């Protein structure tokens, strides 16, 4: 072979090798382009050539993509100007993509707004045939429910609920494939890593919100995550679903945003956008570099006349409200106004505010008792929760009131298990309000005589009555001898004996009590008390003593044992009084026959002791009455009843009032027990005898106890 031919053959083979290498390299580059290429862009704000806008959408001078404005029934689009190759050139499968963006919805009015915004994959930038309102500028009524393949996939941020599309609410995120009936949706919100709870987001709140959307081409998994702008990306997505985009979108698809208004308007903004195609996450947005939202638009200024009229109307309303508030304050002050003078400072710890008492008694409505001196109400003190009895007492004398308050304050320091504790007082508009411990079982007279109600308590057994008289005797002994001063009660009777929850007897109502020092004589005072319990010597001396208290206690013993009031008025003027009745039975040799028939079987000896002691305490001669110490000793069995014949206690002649007794009868306060009195003319007895006979006046239930 010639050398020239050999050289030609070698050169041809070298050229063939070079073309083969070039073709191989080109083929490899083509495969690399089709399988692993990545397209991405970042918009930290927008410019005129960055996005293609249609409808009413525009790029503002500050770099915002404004999809809609405050116009009704409009929509706007903002798409990346060139299509994105979503399909793999060799396999035809949709490749992975990732995007993040910041958007905000600012409604024109808080209670009326547009329909929302959507991130969309669409076959064109202007989406032919799309309409506004509930179709979000992506669909029209013929294809909005999936009747046709529109090659549109969207993630909607929907702010209007529409039953046609089976929306879950008017504030949700949904994934739409060729239809506005979302494949999956969830109320807007995010999983807060700080608290570990789900936090709701308001899409129309006007604040920027950040969204992350990822699609994995291999698993066909689409995830949507959102949070307030500036909050770190939550670890868990809000919406996650499987979507095969290969059969849903075209090979070259446009990506961008759409928003729409209906009968109401919102301004829909996109502040920044980052997108990546081909695997990996889209670049993070630097929120500090994003454009700011415009300030809320201010309403048009009203004409000056309207402003003036509005201000005048507001001024008039404010003036009326101020006057009403002032009137209410004055009325409230007057309602709870109390009287307080300098001399009351020393009694301050014993004073309770009228406001507290008004609240404790629910406006003085729960009446639990009434008498000649006032009504008694049940209450619960607001601070301590203690149950109390609150008594209103009228008092018109200023000097007498001062003395009364002084004694009330002193007696509030009395402490004995058989005395009802006086907790304090209040003074208001000529009224004294006294506060006592509450006794659950009420007054003894209700149990002895009933209260006229259908719910009358059962009759007391003698064991209960005997204990009660001993309780009262112990309390009265404490008043006479056990305290720093002598306390004369002056109104001992069954209605002033209260029973606690355990039926223990407690002497109450110290409104008439008087105090004096041990070893001194009591002062002469106006005669007060209840007919039937007043000692005869009061009409002459006018002095309330421990002996006059013993006389009243004697009447109390007889009414407890006999179930009768010391003084009862009847049509029969010859009807004997209680003392006279018991004396007649004693003279007949059977004093216990005078007992209350409701007692039934009892300790006859104890009953006889109480009745005889009652007669002894009711002796017309104060010198013959025992002291309360002797009374307690007799009741406790530590001393015998003094030997006394019934004739020693009997009053000679008919029972009558003396002239001196008539003089002070009119000064007595009225009671529910006594409404009238009948007097007999004096007999021919001597003056001393008449004085003794005054003590034989018929007695009224429980006003007969006074010690010497």
TORVEXPA-897974 format. One record per residue (C-alpha): residue number from 1; residue in one letter; y, x, z. Coordinates in steps of 0.2 Angstrom, whole numbers, plus 5000, padded with zeros to 4 digits. Example, Ala and Ser with C-alpha at 12.3 -4.5 7.8 and 13.67 -1.06 7.14 Angstrom:
n;res;v;u;w
1;A;4978;5062;5039
2;S;4995;5068;5036
***
This chain:
n;res;v;u;w
1;X;5000;5000;5000
2;X;5017;5007;4995
3;X;5028;5012;5010
4;X;5042;5000;5004
5;X;5030;4985;5005
6;X;5024;4990;5022
7;X;5042;4991;5029
8;X;5046;4974;5022
9;X;5031;4966;5030
10;X;5036;4974;5047
11;X;5054;4968;5046
12;X;5048;4950;5042
13;X;5036;4950;5057
14;X;5051;4956;5069
15;X;5062;4942;5063
16;X;5048;4929;5066
17;X;5046;4935;5084
18;X;5065;4934;5087
19;X;5066;4916;5081
20;X;5051;4911;5092
21;X;5059;4919;5107
22;X;5075;4910;5103
23;X;5066;4893;5101
24;X;5056;4896;5118
25;X;5072;4899;5127
26;X;5081;4884;5119
27;X;5066;4873;5124
28;X;5066;4879;5142
29;X;5085;4876;5143
30;X;5082;4859;5137
31;X;5069;4855;5150
32;X;5080;4862;5163
33;X;5094;4851;5158
34;X;5083;4835;5157
35;X;5074;4838;5174
36;X;5086;4846;5186
37;X;5104;4845;5181
38;X;5117;4839;5193
39;X;5133;4830;5189
40;X;5146;4827;5203
41;X;5164;4824;5206
42;X;5176;4822;5221
43;X;5192;4811;5222
44;X;5202;4815;5239
45;X;5214;4802;5232
46;X;5216;4797;5214
47;X;5227;4801;5199
48;X;5230;4791;5183
49;X;5216;4800;5173
50;X;5203;4800;5187
51;X;5197;4782;5185
52;X;5197;4769;5171
53;X;5206;4753;5178
54;X;5205;4735;5172
55;X;5211;4718;5178
56;X;5224;4720;5191
57;X;5218;4737;5197
58;X;5230;4752;5197
59;X;5232;4769;5205
60;X;5247;4769;5217
61;X;5260;4783;5217
62;X;5252;4789;5234
63;X;5235;4791;5226
64;X;5226;4775;5232
65;X;5215;4765;5220
66;X;5221;4747;5223
67;X;5208;4735;5215
68;X;5218;4719;5219
69;X;5235;4714;5226
70;X;5241;4699;5235
71;X;5238;4688;5220
72;X;5226;4673;5220
73;X;5211;4671;5208
74;X;5211;4689;5201
75;X;5199;4704;5200
76;X;5201;4723;5197
77;X;5189;4737;5192
78;X;5190;4756;5194
79;X;5176;4765;5186
80;X;5173;4784;5182
81;X;5179;4785;5164
82;X;5162;4793;5157
83;X;5145;4786;5158
84;X;5133;4794;5170
85;X;5115;4798;5163
86;X;5105;4790;5176
87;X;5088;4792;5167
88;X;5078;4808;5166
89;X;5078;4813;5148
90;X;5060;4817;5148
91;X;5052;4804;5160
92;X;5065;4789;5158
93;X;5065;4787;5177
94;X;5081;4785;5186
95;X;5086;4801;5195
96;X;5092;4802;5213
97;X;5111;4800;5217
98;X;5122;4800;5233
99;X;5140;4794;5235
100;X;5152;4792;5249
101;X;5169;4783;5249
102;X;5182;4776;5261
103;X;5189;4759;5258
104;X;5200;4746;5267
105;X;5203;4727;5265
106;X;5220;4721;5270
107;X;5222;4702;5269
108;X;5238;4693;5266
109;X;5235;4682;5280
110;X;5223;4684;5295
111;X;5214;4668;5293
112;X;5214;4668;5273
113;X;5208;4682;5263
114;X;5199;4687;5247
115;X;5181;4689;5243
116;X;5177;4707;5245
117;X;5174;4724;5236
118;X;5158;4731;5229
119;X;5152;4748;5223
120;X;5144;4745;5206
121;X;5133;4752;5192
122;X;5138;4743;5176
123;X;5135;4745;5157
124;X;5153;4745;5154
125;X;5170;4748;5162
126;X;5177;4731;5159
127;X;5161;4721;5162
128;X;5164;4707;5149
129;X;5163;4689;5155
130;X;5166;4693;5173
131;X;5176;4681;5183
132;X;5186;4682;5200
133;X;5183;4673;5216
134;X;5165;4673;5223
135;X;5158;4682;5207
136;X;5167;4698;5213
137;X;5173;4703;5195
138;X;5155;4708;5191
139;X;5146;4691;5186
140;X;5150;4674;5179
141;X;5143;4657;5184
142;X;5129;4659;5170
143;X;5122;4676;5177
144;X;5127;4676;5195
145;X;5110;4670;5201
146;X;5099;4681;5190
147;X;5096;4670;5175
148;X;5099;4685;5163
149;X;5097;4703;5164
150;X;5115;4710;5166
151;X;5111;4728;5170
152;X;5122;4727;5185
153;X;5117;4734;5202
154;X;5130;4733;5217
155;X;5132;4736;5235
156;X;5143;4722;5240
157;X;5155;4721;5256
158;X;5157;4702;5256
159;X;5170;4693;5266
160;X;5167;4675;5260
161;X;5151;4666;5264
162;X;5144;4656;5249
163;X;5128;4645;5251
164;X;5125;4646;5233
165;X;5121;4665;5235
166;X;5113;4662;5252
167;X;5125;4673;5261
168;X;5121;4676;5279
169;X;5139;4676;5285
170;X;5157;4680;5279
171;X;5156;4698;5285
172;X;5141;4707;5278
173;X;5134;4721;5267
174;X;5121;4717;5253
175;X;5112;4725;5239
176;X;5113;4715;5223
177;X;5102;4718;5208
178;X;5107;4708;5192
179;X;5112;4694;5204
180;X;5124;4690;5218
181;X;5109;4684;5228
182;X;5106;4700;5238
183;X;5089;4708;5239
184;X;5093;4712;5257
185;X;5109;4710;5268
186;X;5115;4713;5286
187;X;5131;4709;5295
188;X;5143;4723;5294
189;X;5142;4736;5308
190;X;5134;4753;5313
191;X;5123;4760;5326
192;X;5134;4769;5339
193;X;5126;4786;5344
194;X;5137;4787;5359
195;X;5131;4770;5367
196;X;5115;4768;5358
197;X;5120;4750;5353
198;X;5124;4741;5337
199;X;5143;4739;5335
200;X;5150;4726;5323
201;X;5164;4730;5310
202;X;5177;4718;5304
203;X;5178;4721;5285
204;X;5195;4712;5284
205;X;5202;4721;5299
206;X;5214;4732;5288
207;X;5206;4748;5295
208;X;5198;4762;5284
209;X;5179;4761;5283
210;X;5168;4775;5277
211;X;5152;4771;5267
212;X;5137;4782;5262
213;X;5125;4776;5249
214;X;5109;4786;5244
215;X;5096;4782;5231
216;X;5079;4792;5230
217;X;5072;4792;5213
218;X;5055;4797;5218
219;X;5053;4783;5231
220;X;5065;4771;5224
221;X;5073;4769;5241
222;X;5091;4764;5243
223;X;5100;4766;5259
224;X;5118;4760;5264
225;X;5126;4767;5280
226;X;5144;4764;5286
227;X;5156;4767;5301
228;X;5174;4767;5305
229;X;5183;4781;5296
230;X;5183;4797;5307
231;X;5167;4792;5316
232;X;5152;4803;5313
233;X;5139;4797;5301
234;X;5127;4786;5310
235;X;5109;4792;5310
236;X;5102;4775;5305
237;X;5106;4766;5289
238;X;5113;4748;5290
239;X;5104;4742;5275
240;X;5088;4750;5268
241;X;5077;4743;5254
242;X;5066;4748;5239
243;X;5075;4745;5222
244;X;5067;4750;5205
245;X;5083;4755;5196
246;X;5073;4760;5181
247;X;5071;4742;5175
248;X;5088;4737;5181
249;X;5101;4749;5174
250;X;5104;4757;5157
251;X;5102;4775;5153
252;X;5120;4778;5152
253;X;5129;4768;5166
254;X;5146;4768;5173
255;X;5149;4769;5192
256;X;5164;4763;5201
257;X;5171;4748;5211
258;X;5176;4730;5209
259;X;5185;4718;5220
260;X;5191;4700;5218
261;X;5202;4686;5226
262;X;5199;4668;5226
263;X;5210;4654;5233
264;X;5217;4667;5246
265;X;5222;4685;5243
266;X;5218;4702;5250
267;X;5223;4719;5245
268;X;5207;4730;5242
269;X;5209;4749;5242
270;X;5198;4764;5239
271;X;5206;4779;5248
272;X;5193;4793;5242
273;X;5177;4795;5233
274;X;5163;4808;5231
275;X;5148;4806;5220
276;X;5133;4817;5216
277;X;5119;4814;5203
278;X;5102;4823;5203
279;X;5098;4826;5221
280;X;5106;4832;5237
281;X;5120;4823;5246
282;X;5138;4820;5239
283;X;5151;4832;5246
284;X;5160;4826;5262
285;X;5177;4819;5261
286;X;5191;4828;5270
287;X;5199;4812;5278
288;X;5214;4821;5283
289;X;5218;4824;5264
290;X;5216;4805;5260
291;X;5231;4795;5255
292;X;5238;4783;5269
293;X;5237;4764;5268
294;X;5254;4756;5265
295;X;5263;4748;5280
296;X;5260;4729;5282
297;X;5272;4719;5271
298;X;5286;4710;5281
299;X;5289;4692;5278
300;X;5305;4687;5269
301;X;5320;4685;5280
302;X;5324;4668;5285
303;X;5342;4661;5281
304;X;5354;4664;5296
305;X;5355;4645;5300
306;X;5336;4644;5302
307;X;5336;4659;5313
308;X;5350;4652;5324
309;X;5341;4635;5325
310;X;5325;4644;5330
311;X;5334;4654;5343
312;X;5342;4639;5350
313;X;5326;4630;5351
314;X;5317;4644;5359
315;X;5331;4646;5372
316;X;5330;4628;5376
317;X;5311;4629;5379
318;X;5313;4644;5389
319;X;5326;4636;5400
320;X;5316;4620;5403
321;X;5301;4631;5407
322;X;5311;4641;5419
323;X;5318;4626;5427
324;X;5301;4618;5429
325;X;5294;4634;5436
326;X;5308;4635;5449
327;X;5305;4617;5454
328;X;5287;4620;5456
329;X;5290;4635;5467
330;X;5303;4625;5478
331;X;5291;4611;5479
332;X;5277;4623;5484
333;X;5288;4631;5496
334;X;5293;4615;5504
335;X;5275;4609;5504
336;X;5269;4624;5514
337;X;5285;4628;5523
338;X;5283;4631;5542
339;X;5295;4631;5557
340;X;5296;4648;5566
341;X;5309;4654;5578
342;X;5312;4670;5588
343;X;5303;4664;5604
344;X;5287;4662;5594
345;X;5285;4680;5590
346;X;5275;4683;5606
347;X;5263;4670;5600
348;X;5261;4677;5583
349;X;5243;4682;5584
350;X;5238;4664;5588
351;X;5248;4657;5573
352;X;5238;4652;5557
353;X;5248;4648;5541
354;X;5249;4630;5536
355;X;5244;4635;5518
356;X;5228;4642;5524
357;X;5225;4626;5534
358;X;5229;4615;5519
359;X;5217;4625;5509
360;X;5204;4625;5523
361;X;5204;4606;5525
362;X;5206;4602;5506
363;X;5223;4595;5509
364;X;5219;4586;5525
365;X;5207;4574;5517
366;X;5191;4576;5527
367;X;5195;4565;5543
368;X;5182;4567;5557
369;X;5191;4559;5571
370;X;5207;4550;5576
371;X;5216;4546;5592
372;X;5232;4542;5600
373;X;5239;4560;5598
374;X;5234;4562;5580
375;X;5219;4564;5567
376;X;5206;4578;5567
377;X;5200;4586;5550
378;X;5185;4596;5546
379;X;5189;4613;5537
380;X;5182;4630;5533
381;X;5194;4645;5535
382;X;5196;4654;5518
383;X;5195;4672;5524
384;X;5181;4671;5537
385;X;5172;4656;5531
386;X;5171;4649;5549
387;X;5170;4630;5551
388;X;5185;4623;5561
389;X;5191;4606;5567
390;X;5210;4604;5564
391;X;5220;4592;5574
392;X;5238;4586;5569
393;X;5249;4582;5584
394;X;5266;4575;5583
395;X;5279;4582;5595
396;X;5298;4578;5594
397;X;5305;4587;5609
398;X;5311;4605;5605
399;X;5310;4611;5623
400;X;5294;4602;5627
401;X;5287;4609;5611
402;X;5291;4627;5616
403;X;5283;4624;5633
404;X;5268;4616;5624
405;X;5266;4631;5612
406;X;5267;4643;5627
407;X;5253;4634;5635
408;X;5243;4633;5619
409;X;5244;4651;5617
410;X;5239;4654;5635
411;X;5224;4642;5634
412;X;5219;4651;5617
413;X;5213;4665;5629
414;X;5201;4654;5638
415;X;5183;4659;5636
416;X;5169;4649;5642
417;X;5153;4643;5634
418;X;5157;4625;5639
419;X;5174;4625;5632
420;X;5179;4622;5614
421;X;5188;4637;5608
422;X;5206;4635;5603
423;X;5208;4647;5589
424;X;5227;4645;5585
425;X;5241;4634;5580
426;X;5254;4630;5566
427;X;5271;4622;5568
428;X;5278;4612;5553
429;X;5291;4598;5552
430;X;5290;4592;5570
431;X;5271;4593;5569
432;X;5259;4604;5579
433;X;5243;4608;5570
434;X;5229;4614;5582
435;X;5214;4623;5576
436;X;5197;4623;5586
437;X;5179;4628;5584
438;X;5170;4614;5574
439;X;5157;4605;5584
440;X;5143;4598;5572
441;X;5137;4583;5583
442;X;5155;4576;5586
443;X;5161;4568;5602
444;X;5150;4562;5616
445;X;5158;4544;5615
446;X;5151;4542;5598
447;X;5133;4544;5605
448;X;5137;4533;5620
449;X;5146;4519;5612
450;X;5144;4521;5593
451;X;5158;4523;5581
452;X;5156;4506;5572
453;X;5147;4514;5557
454;X;5130;4510;5551
455;X;5125;4528;5554
456;X;5126;4527;5573
457;X;5117;4541;5581
458;X;5101;4537;5592
459;X;5104;4534;5610
460;X;5104;4550;5621
461;X;5089;4553;5633
462;X;5093;4556;5651
463;X;5088;4574;5649
464;X;5101;4576;5636
465;X;5114;4567;5647
466;X;5110;4577;5662
467;X;5113;4593;5653
468;X;5129;4587;5645
469;X;5137;4582;5662
470;X;5132;4599;5670
471;X;5139;4608;5655
472;X;5156;4599;5657
473;X;5155;4602;5676
474;X;5153;4621;5673
475;X;5168;4621;5660
476;X;5179;4612;5672
477;X;5175;4624;5686
478;X;5180;4638;5675
479;X;5197;4630;5672
480;X;5200;4627;5690
481;X;5194;4643;5698
482;X;5187;4655;5685
483;X;5203;4660;5675
484;X;5219;4669;5680
485;X;5228;4653;5682
486;X;5223;4635;5687
487;X;5221;4624;5672
488;X;5222;4605;5675
489;X;5215;4597;5660
490;X;5222;4579;5664
491;X;5212;4570;5650
492;X;5193;4572;5654
493;X;5183;4558;5646
494;X;5168;4556;5634
495;X;5179;4557;5618
496;X;5185;4574;5624
497;X;5168;4581;5626
498;X;5161;4588;5610
499;X;5143;4592;5606
500;X;5138;4608;5596
501;X;5123;4609;5584
502;X;5111;4611;5600
503;X;5119;4596;5609
504;X;5127;4608;5622
505;X;5142;4599;5629
506;X;5159;4607;5628
507;X;5176;4601;5635
508;X;5189;4600;5622
509;X;5207;4594;5619
510;X;5219;4604;5630
511;X;5234;4595;5623
512;X;5239;4588;5640
513;X;5233;4602;5650
514;X;5245;4610;5663
515;X;5244;4628;5671
516;X;5250;4634;5687
517;X;5246;4650;5698
518;X;5232;4650;5711
519;X;5239;4647;5728
520;X;5254;4637;5722
521;X;5258;4619;5721
522;X;5259;4610;5704
523;X;5275;4604;5697
524;X;5279;4585;5696
525;X;5277;4579;5678
526;X;5277;4564;5668
527;X;5261;4554;5671
528;X;5250;4555;5655
529;X;5231;4552;5653
530;X;5220;4537;5649
531;X;5218;4521;5659
532;X;5202;4521;5669
533;X;5203;4540;5672
534;X;5219;4541;5682
535;X;5218;4545;5700
536;X;5228;4533;5711
537;X;5239;4546;5720
538;X;5247;4550;5703
539;X;5258;4534;5704
540;X;5266;4541;5720
541;X;5266;4560;5718
542;X;5267;4562;5699
543;X;5257;4579;5702
544;X;5242;4582;5691
545;X;5230;4593;5702
546;X;5212;4599;5702
547;X;5208;4583;5713
548;X;5215;4571;5699
549;X;5203;4580;5687
550;X;5189;4577;5699
551;X;5193;4559;5699
552;X;5192;4558;5680
553;X;5176;4568;5681
554;X;5169;4555;5693
555;X;5173;4541;5680
556;X;5165;4552;5666
557;X;5149;4553;5677
558;X;5148;4535;5679
559;X;5151;4531;5660
560;X;5137;4543;5655
561;X;5125;4536;5667
562;X;5129;4518;5664
563;X;5133;4518;5645
564;X;5149;4508;5649
565;X;5168;4513;5649
566;X;5177;4515;5665
567;X;5189;4501;5660
568;X;5183;4486;5649
569;X;5194;4471;5646
570;X;5186;4455;5643
571;X;5190;4436;5643
572;X;5181;4435;5660
573;X;5194;4441;5673
574;X;5181;4441;5687
575;X;5170;4454;5677
576;X;5168;4469;5689
577;X;5174;4486;5684
578;X;5162;4501;5682
579;X;5165;4508;5700
580;X;5163;4490;5707
581;X;5147;4487;5697
582;X;5139;4503;5703
583;X;5144;4500;5721
584;X;5136;4483;5721
585;X;5119;4490;5714
586;X;5120;4503;5728
587;X;5123;4491;5741
588;X;5108;4481;5735
589;X;5098;4496;5737
590;X;5095;4500;5719
591;X;5109;4511;5712
592;X;5099;4516;5697
593;X;5098;4498;5691
594;X;5116;4501;5685
595;X;5110;4513;5672
596;X;5112;4512;5653
597;X;5096;4501;5648
598;X;5095;4512;5632
599;X;5090;4527;5643
600;X;5072;4521;5646
601;X;5061;4530;5658
602;X;5069;4545;5666
603;X;5071;4556;5681
604;X;5076;4542;5694
605;X;5081;4555;5707
606;X;5092;4564;5695
607;X;5100;4548;5689
608;X;5103;4542;5706
609;X;5111;4559;5711
610;X;5123;4558;5696
611;X;5128;4540;5700
612;X;5132;4543;5718
613;X;5141;4559;5714
614;X;5152;4549;5702
615;X;5156;4537;5715
616;X;5160;4551;5727
617;X;5172;4559;5714
618;X;5180;4542;5711
619;X;5185;4540;5730
620;X;5202;4533;5732
621;X;5207;4546;5745
622;X;5209;4563;5736
623;X;5204;4571;5753
624;X;5187;4564;5752
625;X;5183;4570;5735
626;X;5173;4586;5732
627;X;5179;4601;5723
628;X;5172;4606;5706
629;X;5163;4620;5715
630;X;5155;4608;5726
631;X;5151;4596;5712
632;X;5142;4611;5702
633;X;5132;4616;5717
634;X;5126;4597;5720
635;X;5122;4596;5701
636;X;5112;4612;5702
637;X;5103;4607;5717
638;X;5111;4621;5728
639;X;5119;4608;5739
640;X;5115;4590;5744
641;X;5125;4575;5741
642;X;5136;4572;5756
643;X;5130;4558;5767
644;X;5140;4543;5762
645;X;5138;4524;5764
646;X;5143;4513;5749
647;X;5155;4504;5761
648;X;5165;4520;5763
649;X;5169;4520;5745
650;X;5171;4501;5743
651;X;5189;4494;5740
652;X;5194;4479;5750
653;X;5201;4465;5740
654;X;5202;4462;5722
655;X;5206;4476;5710
656;X;5224;4477;5705
657;X;5238;4487;5699
658;X;5252;4492;5711
659;X;5270;4490;5706
660;X;5272;4509;5705
661;X;5257;4509;5693
662;X;5265;4496;5682
663;X;5280;4508;5680
664;X;5271;4522;5671
665;X;5258;4511;5661
666;X;5271;4510;5647
667;X;5272;4529;5645
668;X;5253;4531;5641
669;X;5249;4535;5623
670;X;5239;4522;5614
671;X;5221;4524;5612
672;X;5207;4516;5602
673;X;5199;4512;5618
674;X;5213;4502;5627
675;X;5224;4489;5619
676;X;5230;4479;5634
677;X;5229;4478;5653
678;X;5229;4463;5665
679;X;5237;4466;5683
680;X;5233;4456;5698
681;X;5247;4453;5711
682;X;5245;4463;5727
683;X;5236;4456;5742
684;X;5242;4457;5760
685;X;5234;4474;5763
686;X;5245;4488;5771
687;X;5255;4500;5760
688;X;5242;4514;5763
689;X;5228;4502;5759
690;X;5237;4497;5743
691;X;5239;4515;5738
692;X;5220;4517;5740
693;X;5217;4501;5730
694;X;5226;4508;5715
695;X;5211;4520;5713
696;X;5200;4504;5711
697;X;5207;4500;5694
698;X;5194;4497;5680
699;X;5190;4513;5672
700;X;5189;4518;5653
701;X;5175;4529;5646
702;X;5177;4546;5653
703;X;5194;4548;5660
704;X;5190;4549;5679
705;X;5187;4568;5683
706;X;5199;4577;5695
707;X;5195;4591;5708
708;X;5204;4594;5724
***
